[in-house]
């Protein structure tokens, strides 16, 4: 079945985008895939717990395929075969397509909720918050003491290679006297405290 025929079938529904998928097309509307069109011309509409009873009442079956390696038949309950009468009735097909788009949106929102981090995992105990604050303050103070060893080119991106390595060595050498001086002052202060 070609794209023009598919567009004509769904004319009462509205514009649909047909994208190549495995052995046929996926029909998209409102940013979601709501229908599979297989090579043989079979249409499978997106379904969920709300719309599956409607498919069952019309004697439709879920999309299924046979695995090549094991020969096992796998059923995909999220896409169900479109009733035969809808091929000739664009108005009723539009109603079913709207229900399929709704099912696709519900599935997308459920998927998005699952991918969000759990709110309970964000709750930190005071001791964990204190420990992470200490760690972050340590790393930020250490980062401010360490000189940057990355050379920048005209575009501002880092340049790797022998030049960058030499720049890091030079930066370490120039920072070493300052670090040694701070360490020496610290030792002197600690020595003075122990004498008193």
C-alpha contacts under 8 A as a table, 3 or more apart, distances in Angstrom:
res1	aa1	res2	aa2	distance
1	X	5	X	6.65
1	X	6	X	7.16
1	X	39	X	7.35
1	X	40	X	7.71
1	X	41	X	5.65
2	X	5	X	5.57
2	X	6	X	6.48
3	X	6	X	5.03
3	X	7	X	6.08
3	X	18	X	6.81
4	X	7	X	5.06
4	X	8	X	6.18
5	X	8	X	5.06
5	X	9	X	6.23
6	X	9	X	5.08
6	X	10	X	6.36
7	X	10	X	5.26
7	X	11	X	5.97
7	X	15	X	7.21
7	X	16	X	6.84
8	X	11	X	5.04
9	X	12	X	7.69
9	X	87	X	7.12
9	X	88	X	7.99
9	X	90	X	5.89
10	X	13	X	5.16
10	X	14	X	6.32
10	X	15	X	7.39
10	X	16	X	7.46
10	X	90	X	6.30
10	X	93	X	7.15
10	X	94	X	6.55
11	X	14	X	5.34
11	X	15	X	6.96
11	X	90	X	7.03
12	X	90	X	5.73
12	X	91	X	5.71
12	X	93	X	7.94
12	X	94	X	5.75
13	X	90	X	7.65
13	X	91	X	7.43
13	X	93	X	7.48
13	X	94	X	4.29
13	X	95	X	7.50
13	X	97	X	6.99
13	X	98	X	7.46
15	X	29	X	7.33
16	X	27	X	6.22
16	X	28	X	5.63
16	X	29	X	5.35
17	X	27	X	5.60
17	X	28	X	5.00
17	X	29	X	6.53
18	X	25	X	5.88
18	X	26	X	5.65
18	X	27	X	4.69
18	X	28	X	6.35
19	X	25	X	5.33
19	X	26	X	5.20
19	X	27	X	6.49
19	X	28	X	7.59
20	X	23	X	7.86
20	X	24	X	6.00
20	X	25	X	4.50
20	X	26	X	6.26
21	X	24	X	5.39
21	X	25	X	4.94
21	X	26	X	5.85
22	X	25	X	7.54
23	X	38	X	5.90
23	X	39	X	5.52
24	X	36	X	7.36
24	X	37	X	5.46
24	X	38	X	4.44
24	X	39	X	4.91
25	X	36	X	5.90
25	X	37	X	5.00
25	X	38	X	6.55
26	X	33	X	6.23
26	X	34	X	7.55
26	X	35	X	5.80
26	X	36	X	4.68
26	X	37	X	6.19
27	X	33	X	5.61
27	X	34	X	6.01
27	X	35	X	5.04
27	X	36	X	6.26
27	X	37	X	7.49
28	X	31	X	6.33
28	X	32	X	5.37
28	X	33	X	4.34
28	X	34	X	5.92
28	X	35	X	7.23
29	X	32	X	5.63
29	X	33	X	6.63
29	X	34	X	7.11
29	X	101	X	7.13
30	X	101	X	7.77
32	X	101	X	7.03
32	X	104	X	6.12
32	X	105	X	6.77
32	X	108	X	7.95
33	X	36	X	7.92
33	X	46	X	7.80
33	X	101	X	7.56
33	X	104	X	6.70
34	X	45	X	5.93
34	X	46	X	4.98
34	X	97	X	7.36
34	X	100	X	5.46
34	X	101	X	5.21
34	X	103	X	7.83
34	X	104	X	5.82
35	X	43	X	6.73
35	X	44	X	5.49
35	X	45	X	4.41
35	X	46	X	5.75
35	X	79	X	7.50
35	X	100	X	7.47
36	X	43	X	5.71
36	X	44	X	5.05
36	X	45	X	6.53
36	X	79	X	7.72
37	X	41	X	6.15
37	X	42	X	5.73
37	X	43	X	4.67
37	X	44	X	6.50
38	X	41	X	5.43
38	X	42	X	5.35
38	X	43	X	6.56
39	X	42	X	7.35
42	X	81	X	7.21
42	X	82	X	7.70
43	X	81	X	5.86
43	X	82	X	5.55
44	X	62	X	7.88
44	X	63	X	6.79
44	X	79	X	5.39
44	X	80	X	4.87
44	X	81	X	4.23
44	X	82	X	5.44
45	X	79	X	5.22
45	X	80	X	5.36
45	X	81	X	6.32
45	X	82	X	6.13
45	X	97	X	7.30
45	X	100	X	5.87
46	X	78	X	5.65
46	X	79	X	4.48
46	X	80	X	6.53
46	X	100	X	4.83
46	X	101	X	7.19
46	X	103	X	6.25
46	X	104	X	6.17
47	X	50	X	7.60
47	X	51	X	5.50
47	X	52	X	5.74
47	X	77	X	7.37
47	X	78	X	5.05
47	X	79	X	5.51
47	X	80	X	6.48
47	X	100	X	5.95
47	X	103	X	5.59
47	X	104	X	7.41
48	X	51	X	5.45
48	X	52	X	5.74
48	X	77	X	7.81
48	X	78	X	6.06
48	X	103	X	5.71
48	X	107	X	7.70
49	X	52	X	5.50
49	X	53	X	7.51
50	X	53	X	7.04
50	X	103	X	7.83
51	X	54	X	5.44
51	X	55	X	6.84
51	X	99	X	7.24
51	X	100	X	7.90
51	X	103	X	7.47
52	X	55	X	5.14
52	X	56	X	6.23
52	X	80	X	7.86
53	X	56	X	4.95
53	X	57	X	6.06
54	X	57	X	5.18
54	X	58	X	6.55
55	X	58	X	5.23
55	X	59	X	6.48
55	X	60	X	5.27
55	X	61	X	7.53
55	X	80	X	6.99
55	X	81	X	7.86
55	X	82	X	7.78
55	X	83	X	7.75
56	X	59	X	5.10
56	X	60	X	5.58
56	X	61	X	7.28
57	X	60	X	7.63
58	X	83	X	6.65
59	X	83	X	7.79
60	X	80	X	6.64
60	X	81	X	5.56
60	X	82	X	6.84
60	X	83	X	6.36
61	X	80	X	5.72
61	X	81	X	5.67
62	X	75	X	6.36
62	X	76	X	6.09
62	X	77	X	5.37
62	X	78	X	7.48
62	X	79	X	5.83
62	X	80	X	4.08
62	X	81	X	6.00
63	X	75	X	5.80
63	X	76	X	5.25
63	X	77	X	6.75
63	X	78	X	7.93
63	X	79	X	5.60
63	X	80	X	5.49
63	X	81	X	6.52
64	X	73	X	6.65
64	X	74	X	5.35
64	X	75	X	4.14
64	X	76	X	5.79
65	X	73	X	5.59
65	X	74	X	5.43
65	X	75	X	6.69
66	X	71	X	5.63
66	X	72	X	5.51
66	X	73	X	4.32
66	X	74	X	6.12
67	X	70	X	5.76
67	X	71	X	4.96
67	X	72	X	5.38
67	X	73	X	6.34
67	X	74	X	7.20
68	X	71	X	5.54
68	X	72	X	7.96
76	X	79	X	6.22
77	X	80	X	6.77
82	X	86	X	7.14
83	X	86	X	5.82
83	X	87	X	7.87
84	X	87	X	5.89
85	X	88	X	5.96
85	X	89	X	6.66
86	X	89	X	4.91
86	X	90	X	6.73
86	X	92	X	6.44
86	X	93	X	5.22
87	X	90	X	7.22
87	X	93	X	7.46
89	X	92	X	5.65
89	X	93	X	6.11
90	X	93	X	4.87
90	X	94	X	6.04
91	X	94	X	5.13
91	X	95	X	6.74
92	X	95	X	5.14
92	X	96	X	6.47
93	X	96	X	5.08
93	X	97	X	5.97
94	X	97	X	4.96
94	X	98	X	6.14
95	X	98	X	5.19
95	X	99	X	6.39
96	X	99	X	5.06
96	X	100	X	6.16
97	X	100	X	4.89
97	X	101	X	6.12
98	X	101	X	5.07
98	X	102	X	6.20
99	X	102	X	5.01
99	X	103	X	6.23
100	X	103	X	4.98
100	X	104	X	6.15
101	X	104	X	4.97
101	X	105	X	6.21
102	X	105	X	5.11
102	X	106	X	6.23
103	X	106	X	5.09
103	X	107	X	6.15
104	X	107	X	5.09
104	X	108	X	6.14
105	X	108	X	5.03
105	X	109	X	6.20
106	X	109	X	5.17
106	X	110	X	6.23
107	X	110	X	5.14
107	X	111	X	6.13
108	X	111	X	5.03
108	X	112	X	6.14
109	X	112	X	4.99
109	X	113	X	6.19
110	X	113	X	5.12
110	X	114	X	6.29
111	X	114	X	5.17
111	X	115	X	6.38
112	X	115	X	5.20
112	X	116	X	6.45
113	X	116	X	5.34
114	X	117	X	7.83
117	X	121	X	7.25
117	X	122	X	7.94
118	X	121	X	5.46
118	X	122	X	7.08
119	X	122	X	5.34
119	X	123	X	7.06
120	X	123	X	5.48
121	X	124	X	7.71
124	X	128	X	6.07
124	X	129	X	6.13
125	X	128	X	5.25
125	X	129	X	6.22
126	X	129	X	5.02
126	X	130	X	6.07
127	X	130	X	5.08
127	X	131	X	6.08
128	X	131	X	5.06
128	X	132	X	6.10
129	X	132	X	5.19
129	X	133	X	6.07
130	X	133	X	5.03
130	X	134	X	6.15
131	X	134	X	5.14
131	X	135	X	6.16
132	X	135	X	4.98
132	X	136	X	6.00
133	X	136	X	5.10
133	X	137	X	6.06
134	X	137	X	5.18
134	X	138	X	6.08
135	X	138	X	5.10
135	X	139	X	6.14
136	X	139	X	5.13
136	X	140	X	6.02
137	X	140	X	5.11
137	X	141	X	6.08
138	X	141	X	5.26
138	X	142	X	6.02
139	X	142	X	4.99
139	X	143	X	5.88
140	X	143	X	4.94
140	X	144	X	6.17
141	X	144	X	5.11
141	X	145	X	6.45
142	X	145	X	5.18
142	X	146	X	6.35
143	X	146	X	5.24
143	X	147	X	7.93
144	X	147	X	7.48
146	X	175	X	7.92
147	X	171	X	6.19
147	X	172	X	7.37
147	X	175	X	7.39
148	X	168	X	7.36
148	X	171	X	7.50
149	X	164	X	6.54
149	X	165	X	7.52
149	X	167	X	5.69
149	X	168	X	4.19
149	X	169	X	7.92
149	X	171	X	6.55
150	X	158	X	5.88
150	X	159	X	6.65
150	X	160	X	7.45
150	X	164	X	5.63
150	X	167	X	7.21
150	X	168	X	7.11
151	X	158	X	5.65
151	X	159	X	5.41
151	X	160	X	7.57
151	X	163	X	7.59
151	X	164	X	5.59
151	X	167	X	7.17
152	X	155	X	7.60
152	X	156	X	5.19
152	X	157	X	5.54
152	X	158	X	4.83
152	X	159	X	5.87
153	X	156	X	5.29
153	X	157	X	5.94
153	X	158	X	6.62
153	X	159	X	6.52
154	X	157	X	7.69
159	X	163	X	7.86
159	X	164	X	6.42
160	X	163	X	7.07
160	X	164	X	5.37
160	X	165	X	7.61
161	X	164	X	5.54
161	X	165	X	6.42
162	X	165	X	5.07
162	X	166	X	6.12
163	X	166	X	5.18
163	X	167	X	6.16
164	X	167	X	4.99
164	X	168	X	6.26
165	X	168	X	5.18
165	X	169	X	6.41
166	X	169	X	5.13
166	X	170	X	6.20
167	X	170	X	5.09
167	X	171	X	6.06
168	X	171	X	5.04
168	X	172	X	6.15
169	X	172	X	5.14
169	X	173	X	6.23
170	X	173	X	5.11
170	X	174	X	6.18
171	X	174	X	5.17
171	X	175	X	6.07
172	X	175	X	5.12
172	X	176	X	5.88
173	X	176	X	5.16
173	X	177	X	7.50
174	X	177	X	6.63
174	X	178	X	7.80
175	X	178	X	5.48
175	X	179	X	6.31
176	X	179	X	5.11
176	X	180	X	6.06
177	X	180	X	5.04
177	X	181	X	6.04
178	X	181	X	5.07
178	X	182	X	6.31
179	X	182	X	5.22
179	X	183	X	6.26
180	X	183	X	5.06
180	X	184	X	6.10
181	X	184	X	5.07
181	X	185	X	6.26
182	X	185	X	5.18
182	X	186	X	6.21
183	X	186	X	5.07
183	X	187	X	6.27
184	X	187	X	5.11
184	X	188	X	6.24
185	X	188	X	5.06
185	X	189	X	6.24
186	X	189	X	5.22
186	X	190	X	6.23
187	X	190	X	5.13
187	X	191	X	6.04
188	X	191	X	5.00
188	X	192	X	6.18
189	X	192	X	5.13
189	X	193	X	6.33
190	X	193	X	5.18
190	X	194	X	6.43
191	X	194	X	5.34
191	X	195	X	6.45
192	X	195	X	5.32
192	X	196	X	6.56
193	X	196	X	5.60
